[in-house]
Amino acid sequence: MPDPSDLTLGGLTPDEAEREIYSHILTRNPEHDFEPTLDRVREACDLLGSPQSVFKAVHITGTNGKTSTARMVESLVREHGLRTGLFTSPHLSTVRERIQIDGEPITQDDFIRLWQDVAPIVHLVDARSLERGGPRLSFFEVLVVLAYAAFADAPVEVAVIEVGMGGVWDATNVADGQVAVVAPVSMDHAQWLGEDLAAIAGEKAGIIKDGATAVIAEQTDAVIPVLLQAIAERGATGLWEGDAIEVVERQPGVGGQLVTLRTPAATYADLFVPLYGEHQAHNALLALAATEALLADGGPVESLDGQTVEAGFGAVTSPGRLEVVRTSPMVLVDVAHNPAGIDALVSAVEESFAFESIVGVVGILDDKDPEGILGGLDQLLDHVVITASSSPRAIPAEELAEIARSVFGDDRVQVARDLPDAIDRAVQTAERVHDMGAGVLVTGSVTVVSEARMLMGADKRKGAGQAR
């Protein structure tokens, strides 16, 4: 077993050192392959002096909307003058995106220094676990340890933490959030989290800690009793959408939408949120209520300064979430990768864009629901180019195309073995079919969107994540 502290980084450029560290972390079990235990992460954090205990935390779970909600909370909290950490997953361009300080990815120098500090602890925990017959720390576990160490090192006052998967056994759950946010819960990751909504909700409810405030999105009937029980058992305070909090009104506009949001402290009218779709208005509601609860610090919740809230929302970006990466023809990318996410995407595109025709570029990973994803896109897309990202988990293009033909029919489906060819075909089809009235939508998995953004240079453009 290689000792992670033995990685030879001397003489390497920062880019080379970052790649070397990331390559090592990638040799570990992937983030969707985990054991139901927090012992290894807890042990590593204990050896580092419990960095997860030195900041306040907002912990966010749910099936869809976690990253956008987390980014909104972070922006709102930072606008109130607090130093912030943000941990999200997965990343689109660089692993450093997952660990942010004051709204910016951790620098290469800090990432390299942090790794050199943490690597000996990682190796020690690996060795102890192997001696007990267990595995090494997983890919995701290592990143969580790095994030918490980075937040303590900065130091941050508030960390906004997105779970990787579930909640109870998610590696992030060694931190105790003063505020827990549960975004809408739907079917996803059933092989790991449970075969029905109640079981999945039980896993996600694990982030609600004793005495915390739980901000709960609108949920289905199967989920509500599970969350009610968790809140009661832990003496938490529940803020439920439709009761204590509400999207009062929303109006789509250029570059996003105007929303009026009601929280326990106030009604905030005509806030501009620079993200598309009704689902982002509801994410904004969760973020605002969570920020109020956090800043109340256990005391009475008070209304926040309207101009500060406006500035916090106005600065929000969410790369890969209905993001425009090219014009003429317009190319959109969106990381929707389950049926619920696809439904939200379709609604947002229909509401916010006036395309005469849309050509899809779709690639899906093998642990997802291809029939559900493609079926959800059927009414939106006039043509679809089926492809596969470079991920080893990608469904092969020809295999996915068979499913697509059963949904769209033979005449609407093309197949491209790689993503550059797929995007080229989609652009050509859009230009040929409806000229300037057609658009291209790349979706189906985070990996296909990540690679599309890099191919089109979106990851290099300043403000590329800004919804326009």
Secondary structure, DSSP 4 states (H G I P E B T S, - for coil): ---GGG---TT--HHHHHHHHHHHHHTSPPTTS--S--HHHHHHHHHTT-GGGSSEEEEEE-SSSHHHHHHHHHHHHHHTT--EEEE-SS-SS-GGGGEEETTEEPPHHHHHHHHHHHHHHHHHHHHHHHHTT-PPPPHHHHHHHHHHHHHHHTT-SEEEEE-SS-STT-GGGGS--SEEEEPPP-S--HHHH-SSHHHHHHHHGGG--TT-EEEE----TTTHHHHHHHHHHTT-EEEEBTTTBEEEEEEEETTEEEEEEE-SS-EEEEEEE-S-SHHHHHHHHHHHHHHHHHHHTTS---PPPHHHHHHHHHT---TTSSEEEETTTEEEE----SHHHHHHHHHHHHHH---SEEEEEE--BTTS-HHHHHHHHTTT-SEEEE---S-TTBPPHHHHHHHHHHHH-GGGEEE-SSHHHHHHHHHHHHHHHHGGGEEEEEES-HHHHHHHHHHTTTTTSTTTTS--
